[in-house]
């Protein structure tokens, strides 16, 4: 019945519209000012009403290898297999954070524990990132807040910082896995040296924004 009602309503409205029999029909695309269809405007029309997220810039548009972007996406959603997540499922886990040995390992903790903060301090001094407030991370409730803090619109060199966050957090995660699965530990100073080497390789591979904040060595 609803379809019939709509059909009758449409017919009633169209009765008063005169048709020029000799004129050709035209089609106007309402999503462009010119009225001409484009694939870009069609794609944009599908996204109307969606809420934008800074994660697109901080993760997917940052210069980094795809596997690190995927890891970042999981970490920000608290989907990496840290001890708290394993414990909720009744699976064996490492318990305390393998890096600082002081508190239960969670995704929000591991990237801002004292070991990670010390590593970030070395990076901050190397790149002279005086605007990077590492001390404020301790009060942040999630890794997502820390991530956005490093690459928000008010942060200088935000494109470089997005790549740097990706590289550093991936290095921290690899160190965590080495301690859990291979029982090998590395000092922050050694990881810092590895990050410097990897950053240079990233710049050679195309991370031009990261290269802009790196000192000539």
Secondary structure, DSSP 8 states (H G I E B T S, - for coil): -HHHHHHHHHHHHHTTS---TTS------TTSTT----HHHHHHHHTTT----THIIIIITSSS-HHHHHHHHHHHTT-S--HHHHHHTT-----B-TTTSSSB--HHHHTSSHHHHHHHHHHHHHHT-TT--GGGGGG-SSHHHHHHHHHSTTSTTHHHHHHHHHHHHHHHHHHHHHHHHS-----HHHHHHHHHHHHHHHHHHT-HHHHHHS---
